[in-house]
Amino acid sequence: MIEQLYKWDRELFVFLNGLGIEQYDDFWIFVTNIKHWIPLYILFFVLFFSAFHWKKALLHSLFLFASFFTTLAFTNLVKGFAVRLRPNNNPDLIDVIRVLQNPTNYSFFSGHASASFVVSTFVILSLKEKYPWIYVVYIWPATFVISRVYVGVHYPLDLFVGMLVGIMFGFVFHKLYLNVQNKMLRTKA
């Protein structure tokens, strides 16, 4: 069953990766680079500090960092157990796919997907009451995730599971944040 799922995953990856157009390579390489998203990260913190009192904004920021680093740690732990080669390192695929990056660590599941979705989910849950438009933030991880297939370094299943893990951790950390905030309010009363 797992082998059949991996076969479909490889076939879907080869198909999607093959849709790449050379004229857009520079765009997708730019999109997939985490450093190019720094202005968006800064915007998230600006939104926290404009929406909330500085203490509450600081608490949100601390939980955002905690969710991000916890998700990355969990992702790397799973990668160490799953030990799935990335498409760009798979000798069976190298002659049939477009490769624009060559990371050497393992593929399952995507750290780009899990990290971008945990941040987006936490930010959205935190700010949806203040900024109803905040759901557009999900455009970022969706674009980020698509870039990983385009540059040849992740299978669709890696991205889908990474997305689910990120969303799950985003909800968990937001719930933890709410619990801590409620305890702090009760101690003041």
C-alpha positions as CSV (number, residue, x, y, z in Angstrom):
1,M,0.0,0.0,0.0
2,I,2.7,2.5,1.0
3,E,4.8,1.6,-2.1
4,Q,1.8,2.2,-4.3
5,L,1.2,5.6,-2.6
6,Y,4.9,6.5,-3.2
7,K,4.6,5.4,-6.8
8,W,1.6,7.7,-7.4
9,D,3.4,10.4,-5.5
10,R,6.5,10.1,-7.8
11,E,4.3,10.1,-10.9
12,L,2.4,13.2,-9.8
13,F,5.7,14.9,-9.0
14,V,7.2,14.1,-12.4
15,F,4.1,15.4,-14.1
16,L,3.9,18.6,-12.0
17,N,7.7,19.3,-12.2
18,G,7.5,18.7,-16.0
19,L,5.1,21.6,-16.3
20,G,7.9,24.0,-15.4
21,I,8.8,26.7,-18.0
22,E,12.4,27.8,-18.2
23,Q,11.4,31.5,-18.4
24,Y,9.9,31.3,-14.9
25,D,12.9,29.6,-13.2
26,D,14.3,32.8,-11.7
27,F,10.9,33.6,-10.2
28,W,10.5,30.2,-8.6
29,I,14.1,30.2,-7.3
30,F,13.4,33.6,-5.7
31,V,10.1,32.4,-4.2
32,T,11.6,29.2,-2.7
33,N,14.3,31.2,-0.9
34,I,13.3,31.8,2.7
35,K,15.3,35.0,3.0
36,H,13.1,36.7,0.4
37,W,10.1,36.3,2.7
38,I,11.7,38.3,5.6
39,P,9.6,41.5,4.8
40,L,6.5,39.3,5.3
41,Y,7.7,38.0,8.7
42,I,8.4,41.6,9.7
43,L,4.9,42.5,8.7
44,F,3.4,39.8,10.9
45,F,5.2,41.3,13.9
46,V,4.1,44.8,12.9
47,L,0.5,43.6,12.7
48,F,0.8,42.0,16.2
49,F,2.1,45.3,17.7
50,S,-0.5,47.4,15.9
51,A,-3.4,45.1,16.8
52,F,-2.6,44.5,20.5
53,H,-1.1,46.1,23.6
54,W,2.7,45.6,23.5
55,K,2.6,42.9,26.3
56,K,0.0,40.9,24.4
57,A,1.9,41.4,21.1
58,L,5.1,40.2,22.7
59,L,3.3,37.1,24.1
60,H,1.9,36.4,20.6
61,S,5.4,36.8,19.1
62,L,6.9,34.4,21.7
63,F,4.3,31.8,20.9
64,L,4.9,32.3,17.1
65,F,8.6,31.7,17.6
66,A,7.8,28.7,19.8
67,S,5.4,27.2,17.2
68,F,8.0,27.8,14.4
69,F,10.9,26.2,16.2
70,T,8.9,23.3,17.6
71,T,7.5,22.5,14.1
72,L,11.0,22.6,12.6
73,A,12.3,20.3,15.3
74,F,9.5,17.8,14.8
75,T,9.9,18.0,11.0
76,N,13.6,17.2,11.3
77,L,12.9,14.4,13.7
78,V,10.5,12.8,11.3
79,K,12.9,13.3,8.4
80,G,15.5,11.3,10.3
81,F,13.1,8.4,10.8
82,A,11.4,8.4,7.3
83,V,14.7,8.7,5.4
84,R,13.1,9.4,2.1
85,L,15.4,10.7,-0.7
86,R,14.5,14.0,-2.3
87,P,13.5,13.8,-6.0
88,N,16.7,15.6,-6.9
89,N,18.7,12.9,-5.1
90,N,16.7,10.0,-6.5
91,P,18.8,8.3,-9.3
92,D,15.7,6.9,-10.9
93,L,14.3,10.4,-11.5
94,I,17.3,12.6,-12.1
95,D,17.2,12.2,-15.9
96,V,13.4,12.9,-16.2
97,I,13.0,15.9,-13.9
98,R,14.0,19.6,-13.8
99,V,16.2,20.3,-10.8
100,L,16.9,23.9,-9.8
101,Q,18.2,23.3,-6.3
102,N,20.2,20.4,-4.8
103,P,19.6,20.1,-1.0
104,T,21.0,16.8,0.3
105,N,18.9,16.2,3.4
106,Y,15.8,14.0,3.4
107,S,12.4,14.8,1.8
108,F,9.6,13.6,4.0
109,F,8.1,15.8,5.1
110,S,8.7,19.4,3.9
111,G,10.1,21.8,6.4
112,H,9.2,24.7,4.1
113,A,5.5,23.5,4.1
114,S,5.3,22.8,7.8
115,A,7.1,26.0,8.9
116,S,5.2,28.3,6.5
117,F,1.8,26.8,7.4
118,V,2.4,26.9,11.2
119,V,3.4,30.6,11.0
120,S,0.4,31.4,8.7
121,T,-2.1,29.5,10.8
122,F,-0.9,31.0,14.1
123,V,-0.9,34.6,12.6
124,I,-4.4,34.1,11.1
125,L,-5.9,32.7,14.3
126,S,-4.3,35.5,16.3
127,L,-5.4,38.4,14.0
128,K,-8.6,37.3,12.3
129,E,-10.8,39.3,14.7
130,K,-8.7,42.5,14.1
131,Y,-8.1,42.0,10.4
132,P,-10.8,40.0,8.6
133,W,-8.6,40.1,5.4
134,I,-5.8,38.2,7.2
135,Y,-6.8,34.9,5.5
136,V,-4.9,36.1,2.3
137,V,-1.8,35.2,4.2
138,Y,-2.4,31.6,3.1
139,I,-1.3,32.7,-0.4
140,W,2.3,32.8,1.0
141,P,2.6,29.2,2.1
142,A,0.7,28.0,-1.0
143,T,3.1,29.7,-3.3
144,F,6.1,28.7,-1.2
145,V,5.0,25.0,-1.4
146,I,4.4,25.1,-5.1
147,S,7.9,26.3,-5.6
148,R,9.3,23.2,-3.9
149,V,7.9,20.9,-6.6
150,Y,9.0,23.4,-9.3
151,V,12.6,23.5,-8.2
152,G,12.6,19.6,-7.9
153,V,13.2,19.0,-4.2
154,H,9.8,17.8,-2.8
155,Y,7.2,15.3,-3.7
156,P,3.5,16.4,-3.4
157,L,3.0,14.0,-0.4
158,D,5.9,15.7,1.4
159,L,4.2,19.0,0.9
160,F,0.7,17.9,1.8
161,V,1.8,16.2,5.1
162,G,4.0,19.3,5.9
163,M,1.0,21.5,5.3
164,L,-1.2,19.4,7.6
165,V,1.5,19.3,10.3
166,G,2.0,23.0,10.1
167,I,-1.8,23.7,10.4
168,M,-2.1,21.3,13.3
169,F,0.8,22.9,15.2
170,G,-0.6,26.3,14.5
171,F,-3.9,25.4,16.1
172,V,-2.1,23.7,19.0
173,F,0.1,26.7,19.7
174,H,-2.7,29.1,19.4
175,K,-4.7,27.1,21.9
176,L,-1.7,27.1,24.2
177,Y,-1.4,30.8,23.8
178,L,-5.1,31.3,24.8
179,N,-4.6,29.1,27.8
180,V,-1.6,31.1,29.0
181,Q,-3.4,34.4,28.3
182,N,-6.5,33.2,30.3
183,K,-4.3,32.2,33.2
184,M,-2.5,35.5,33.2
185,L,-5.9,37.3,33.2
186,R,-7.2,35.2,36.1
187,T,-4.1,35.9,38.2
188,K,-4.6,39.7,37.7
189,A,-8.2,39.5,38.9
